Amino acid sequence: MLLLASGCFWCTEAVFSALDGVLEVHSGYAGGFVKNPCYREVCNGTTGHAECVKVIYDPKKISLEVLLSAFFSTHDPTTLNRQGYDVGTQYRSALFYTSEDQKKIMQNFIADLTEKQVFSAPIVTELLPYNTFYEAEPEHHRYYERNPDMRYCEVIIAPKLAHLKAAFSDYLKS
């Protein structure tokens, strides 16, 4: 299981749902202090939660490293509390680790990106222990799949998927 935040969960869900070896993607909230938050509360930025996705994957088909590569290549991990027009702590970049081994892999991955100067600014992705994941309301699940013609989906999500298709063609579902 991988829990990550990279801005709007509609975008993140669409990206990870396209990868072969990913069995399930659930949109939700994590990293805050309010129990059972709702979308409106999280959007207000007062719960401490980030919009995130829980990714259930088969490590025999896709590695954590490939998932981390997709994560870092489909959002800007150098902008604090912001992804494009989405601004606030709920849109921060974060990885929630479930074990010390997973934490170490994530730390090493970020260190490698930093050493190779993949980004022109420092990576601000938070690395946090997994605590509680709250599932988002049903209307947020499979949002892009159900609303591909919505303007936000066309302008923000479709280009991320185009990038994913170009950069991760060997890892896409058929």
Wavefront OBJ file of the C-alpha trace (Angstrom):
o trace
v 0.000 0.000 0.000
v 1.161 3.495 -0.847
v -0.444 6.668 0.484
v 0.496 9.883 -1.264
v -0.594 13.458 -1.825
v 0.279 15.457 -4.925
v -2.360 18.140 -5.148
v -5.913 17.486 -6.232
v -6.873 13.868 -5.616
v -8.851 13.773 -8.874
v -5.543 14.170 -10.734
v -3.608 11.734 -8.602
v -6.321 9.086 -8.805
v -6.424 9.334 -12.614
v -2.641 8.970 -12.880
v -2.273 5.943 -10.622
v -5.393 4.222 -11.945
v -3.703 4.059 -15.356
v -0.712 2.032 -14.146
v -0.576 -1.725 -14.629
v -0.095 -3.465 -11.310
v -2.190 -0.904 -9.483
v -5.196 -2.815 -8.194
v -7.151 -0.032 -6.453
v -6.940 3.720 -5.974
v -9.000 5.413 -3.282
v -9.309 9.198 -2.964
v -9.370 10.616 0.523
v -7.723 12.674 3.216
v -4.730 12.143 5.512
v -2.219 14.003 7.592
v -4.610 16.176 9.574
v -6.075 16.430 13.030
v -9.851 16.424 12.416
v -11.613 13.051 12.591
v -13.824 12.104 9.640
v -13.330 15.306 7.641
v -15.537 16.136 4.679
v -14.453 17.677 1.382
v -15.736 21.154 2.246
v -13.778 21.165 5.530
v -10.584 19.961 3.861
v -10.971 22.568 1.092
v -11.187 25.286 3.744
v -7.686 24.284 4.839
v -8.644 24.089 8.513
v -8.346 20.320 9.100
v -4.641 19.866 8.434
v -5.460 17.107 5.949
v -4.094 16.764 2.454
v -6.117 15.449 -0.447
v -4.450 12.120 -1.135
v -4.858 8.695 -2.639
v -4.366 5.246 -1.207
v -2.809 3.021 -3.860
v -3.113 -0.742 -3.515
v -0.642 -2.387 -5.872
v 0.915 -5.727 -6.721
v 4.673 -5.423 -6.078
v 5.234 -8.391 -8.431
v 3.883 -6.254 -11.308
v 5.016 -2.740 -10.355
v 7.664 -1.615 -7.916
v 7.493 1.090 -5.304
v 10.278 2.858 -7.194
v 8.202 3.010 -10.401
v 5.258 4.348 -8.394
v 7.508 6.992 -6.834
v 8.816 7.916 -10.293
v 5.243 8.427 -11.489
v 4.467 10.452 -8.357
v 7.413 12.816 -8.782
v 6.993 13.207 -12.540
v 3.274 14.087 -12.512
v 3.270 16.949 -10.012
v 5.619 19.693 -8.834
v 7.238 18.550 -5.582
v 9.030 21.891 -5.233
v 6.017 24.103 -4.563
v 4.931 24.365 -0.955
v 1.197 23.900 -0.404
v 0.374 24.397 -4.058
v -0.168 22.561 -7.323
v -0.873 24.952 -10.170
v -4.034 26.896 -9.384
v -4.817 24.714 -6.346
v -3.400 26.534 -3.319
v -3.459 25.537 0.359
v -2.038 22.940 2.712
v -4.635 20.464 1.434
v -2.742 20.454 -1.901
v 0.725 19.812 -0.454
v 3.096 17.159 -1.698
v 3.440 14.303 0.805
v 4.353 10.650 1.103
v 2.979 8.657 4.030
v 5.154 5.654 4.855
v 3.776 2.444 6.366
v 7.062 0.916 7.513
v 10.665 1.859 8.195
v 11.691 0.023 5.017
v 9.236 2.058 2.959
v 10.427 5.270 4.639
v 14.043 4.448 3.784
v 13.167 3.771 0.126
v 11.309 7.104 -0.040
v 14.174 8.994 1.628
v 16.711 7.458 -0.742
v 14.511 8.216 -3.746
v 14.230 11.894 -2.768
v 17.968 12.064 -2.020
v 18.716 10.616 -5.469
v 16.453 13.165 -7.201
v 18.132 15.932 -5.221
v 21.643 14.702 -5.985
v 20.837 14.445 -9.697
v 19.261 17.939 -9.589
v 16.160 16.675 -11.382
v 14.280 19.766 -10.187
v 15.546 23.346 -10.310
v 14.294 24.033 -6.772
v 14.450 22.005 -3.553
v 11.944 19.176 -3.103
v 9.456 20.088 -0.352
v 7.557 16.788 -0.321
v 6.734 15.857 3.265
v 7.617 12.375 4.465
v 5.151 11.420 7.196
v 4.159 8.254 9.040
v 0.876 6.741 7.911
v -1.747 7.265 10.570
v -5.342 7.433 9.397
v -6.842 7.592 5.920
v -10.365 8.927 5.515
v -12.136 7.914 2.322
v -13.500 10.822 0.268
v -17.177 11.138 -0.518
v -18.461 8.916 -3.381
v -18.755 11.802 -5.865
v -14.941 12.149 -5.823
v -14.217 8.543 -6.777
v -13.248 7.919 -10.414
v -13.855 11.631 -11.004
v -11.841 11.952 -14.203
v -13.276 8.731 -15.609
v -16.807 10.090 -15.080
v -16.079 13.728 -16.075
v -13.385 13.790 -18.798
v -15.055 16.724 -20.582
v -15.167 18.947 -17.509
v -12.884 21.960 -18.062
v -10.656 21.179 -15.026
v -10.187 17.630 -16.282
v -9.324 18.792 -19.796
v -6.876 21.489 -18.697
v -5.229 19.907 -15.645
v -5.669 16.130 -15.673
v -5.467 15.290 -19.390
v -1.930 16.760 -19.755
v -0.752 14.752 -16.731
v -2.108 11.597 -18.348
v -0.464 12.493 -21.665
v 2.858 12.863 -19.853
v 2.293 9.559 -18.056
v 1.559 7.806 -21.359
v 4.754 9.169 -22.896
v 7.057 8.589 -19.927
v 5.585 5.356 -18.525
v 4.283 3.541 -21.605
v 5.789 0.245 -20.414
v 3.766 0.454 -17.203
v 0.312 1.375 -18.484
v -2.743 -0.821 -18.346
v -3.765 -2.098 -21.768
l 1 2 3 4 5 6 7 8 9 10 11 12 13 14 15 16 17 18 19 20 21 22 23 24 25 26 27 28 29 30 31 32 33 34 35 36 37 38 39 40 41 42 43 44 45 46 47 48 49 50 51 52 53 54 55 56 57 58 59 60 61 62 63 64 65 66 67 68 69 70 71 72 73 74 75 76 77 78 79 80 81 82 83 84 85 86 87 88 89 90 91 92 93 94 95 96 97 98 99 100 101 102 103 104 105 106 107 108 109 110 111 112 113 114 115 116 117 118 119 120 121 122 123 124 125 126 127 128 129 130 131 132 133 134 135 136 137 138 139 140 141 142 143 144 145 146 147 148 149 150 151 152 153 154 155 156 157 158 159 160 161 162 163 164 165 166 167 168 169 170 171 172 173 174
